[in-house]
C-alpha cells in the first residue's frame, strides 16, 4: 500500500493516514487480531465507489486517524482519542461486491 499511487477517490492526506495507521495497527495488534479471526477485509475494506463516504463499508483502518487502539475482541476494537475519549468499532465482515481492499481501489489516476 505504501508504494502504490493514491487512489483517485481518496484525498492524499487520508491515504497517508490509512497507510501509517494500517502499519501501526499491524505492528502493535496484528498477531492478536489474527488470533481473534480478524481478516484483511475486516481491517482494510472500503466502499468501491465511495470510499470516503460509506462508513458502513469500511474496515477498522478507515477509523484510526489519530486514534490509538486500546483493546480488541473477536467483534470490536476500542479506540482512544488524544483527549482520552473512546470509540468502539464493531467488526463487520464484507458481504458484497461493493467492498474492496484499500489497495484494490484503483490506479491512482487523478
C-alpha positions as CSV (number, residue, x, y, z in Angstrom):
1,X,0.0,0.0,0.0
2,X,2.8,2.4,0.9
3,X,4.3,2.3,-2.6
4,X,1.1,2.5,-4.7
5,X,-0.3,5.7,-6.1
6,X,-3.1,7.4,-4.1
7,X,-6.4,6.2,-5.4
8,X,-8.4,9.0,-7.2
9,X,-11.3,9.0,-4.8
10,X,-9.2,9.3,-1.7
11,X,-7.5,12.6,-0.6
12,X,-3.7,12.2,-0.3
13,X,-3.7,13.1,3.5
14,X,-6.3,10.4,4.2
15,X,-4.4,7.8,2.2
16,X,-1.2,8.6,4.1
17,X,-3.2,8.2,7.3
18,X,-4.5,4.8,6.1
19,X,-1.0,3.6,5.3
20,X,0.6,4.8,8.5
21,X,-2.4,3.7,10.6
22,X,-2.5,0.3,9.0
23,X,1.2,-0.3,9.5
24,X,1.0,0.8,13.2
25,X,-2.1,-1.4,13.7
26,X,-0.4,-4.5,12.3
27,X,2.8,-3.9,14.2
28,X,1.1,-3.4,17.5
29,X,-2.1,-5.6,17.2
30,X,-1.6,-7.8,14.2
31,X,-0.9,-11.1,16.0
32,X,-3.8,-10.6,18.4
33,X,-6.2,-9.6,15.6
34,X,-5.2,-12.6,13.6
35,X,-5.7,-14.9,16.6
36,X,-9.2,-13.4,17.1
37,X,-10.1,-14.2,13.5
38,X,-10.0,-10.7,12.0
39,X,-9.4,-10.7,8.3
40,X,-7.7,-8.3,5.8
41,X,-11.2,-7.2,4.8
42,X,-12.2,-6.5,8.5
43,X,-9.2,-4.2,8.7
44,X,-8.7,-2.7,5.2
45,X,-12.1,-2.7,3.4
46,X,-13.5,0.4,1.8
47,X,-16.5,1.0,-0.5
48,X,-15.6,0.6,-4.1
49,X,-17.2,3.8,-5.4
50,X,-17.5,6.0,-2.3
51,X,-14.5,5.1,-0.1
52,X,-14.6,8.3,2.0
53,X,-18.4,8.4,2.4
54,X,-19.6,4.9,3.1
55,X,-18.7,4.2,6.7
56,X,-20.8,1.1,6.7
57,X,-18.4,-0.4,4.1
58,X,-15.2,0.4,5.9
59,X,-12.7,-1.7,7.9
60,X,-11.0,-0.6,11.1
61,X,-8.1,1.2,9.5
62,X,-10.5,3.8,8.0
63,X,-11.3,4.9,11.5
64,X,-7.9,5.1,13.1
65,X,-6.8,8.6,12.1
66,X,-5.0,9.9,15.2
67,X,-6.7,7.4,17.4
68,X,-4.9,4.6,19.3
69,X,-6.3,1.1,19.6
70,X,-6.7,0.3,23.3
71,X,-8.3,-3.2,23.2
72,X,-9.6,-5.8,20.7
73,X,-12.1,-8.6,21.0
74,X,-13.4,-11.0,18.4
75,X,-16.1,-8.5,17.4
76,X,-14.8,-5.0,18.3
77,X,-11.9,-2.7,18.8
78,X,-11.8,0.1,21.3
79,X,-10.2,3.3,20.1
80,X,-9.0,6.2,22.2
81,X,-8.6,9.8,21.0
82,X,-5.9,12.2,22.2
83,X,-8.3,13.8,24.6
84,X,-8.9,10.4,26.2
85,X,-12.5,9.7,24.9
86,X,-13.1,6.3,23.5
87,X,-15.0,4.9,20.5
88,X,-15.9,1.4,19.6
89,X,-15.5,0.0,16.1
90,X,-17.8,-3.0,15.6
91,X,-16.4,-5.6,13.2
92,X,-18.5,-6.3,10.2
93,X,-17.0,-8.6,7.6
94,X,-17.7,-7.6,3.9
95,X,-20.5,-9.5,2.3
96,X,-21.0,-7.9,-1.1
97,X,-19.1,-6.7,-4.2
98,X,-19.2,-3.1,-3.1
99,X,-16.4,-3.8,-0.6
100,X,-12.8,-3.8,-1.8
101,X,-9.5,-3.8,0.0
102,X,-7.8,-0.4,0.1
103,X,-5.1,-1.4,-2.3
104,X,-7.8,-2.5,-4.9
105,X,-9.3,0.9,-5.2
106,X,-7.7,1.9,-8.5
107,X,-4.7,3.1,-10.4
108,X,-4.3,6.5,-8.7
109,X,-5.1,8.5,-11.8
110,X,-6.4,11.9,-10.8
